Amino acid sequence: MSPDAADPPQDGARGRAELVQLAQDARTDLSPASERYLTPLNLLIVISSVAIAAFGQLMLRHGMRVARGAAADVGSLVWHAVTSPSVIGGLAVFAVSAVLWLAALSRVPLSVAYPFNALGYIGILTASALVLHEHVTVRTWMGCAFVVAGLLLVVSGTAAP
């Protein structure tokens, strides 16, 4: 064994600095340039995935309302649900959303992309009230506003220069 390997590092700060540099080098080597910023194309992919997923949720809710109304018991509910065009369509829409989400994750760090799901809350709350005629309270809207404010804080430093 060499004498250098047996001696503990004398300077802990130097060791930490080397680790930080190694981590930065690894990030640079593994991440394509498109992943470093939330470019307009990356933003479009993320928002499209979230919007399509929200639309899928609305389709599923509508389909389950219809299935529940037609069902006489639990077994019948399952049958009506799996044969409902809205439920089947909602699942298909989710499949499209999942493909877009995978595309987004190939280009944008998860820590940047995932908070955009908060935008789905706004779309779903709005459509729940306007399209599905569900009651949405002021408190719910206020909570949604806080979530969106958090989203803005998270992504404000990720836009392309």
Residue, then its C-alpha position, 0 to 999 in steps of 0.5 A: m500500500s502506498p504511503d498516500a493511501a494509508d494517510p488520512p486526508q489532512d484537509g477536510a475542506r479539500g476533500r469536500a471540494e473534490l466531492v462537489q467537483l465530482a458531483q458537478d462533473a457527473r451532472t454535466d456528463l449525464s445531462p443533455a443540454s436540453e435538460r438543464y433549462l425549462t425551454p419552451l419546447n420542454l415546457l410545452i411537453v410538460i404542460s401538455s402531459v398535465a393538461i391531457a391527464a386532467f382531461g382524462q380525470l374528467m372523463l373518468r369521473h363522468g364515466m363513473r357517474v354514469a356507471r354508478g347511476a346504471a349499477a344495481d350492485v358492486g359487480s354491476l358497477v364494475w361491469h358498467a365501469v369497464t364497458s363505459p366509453s368515458v372510462i375507456g376513453g379516459l384510460a386511453v387519454f391517460a396512456v397518451s399523457a403517460v407517453l408525453w410525461l415520459a418524453a418530458l422526463s427524458r428532457v426535464p429533471l423530475s424536480v422541475a417537471y413534477p410541480f407542474n402537476a399543480l396546474g392540473y388542479i386548476g384545470i380539474l377544479t374549474a372543469s369540475a365546477l363548470v362542466l361536472h357542476e360539482h361544488v368547489t369551495v372558496r377554501t379549495w380555490m385558496g388552497c389551489a392558489f397556494v399550490v400554484a404559488g409554490l409552483l411558481l417559486v419552484v420553477s422561477g429559476t429554471a427558465a432558459p437564459 
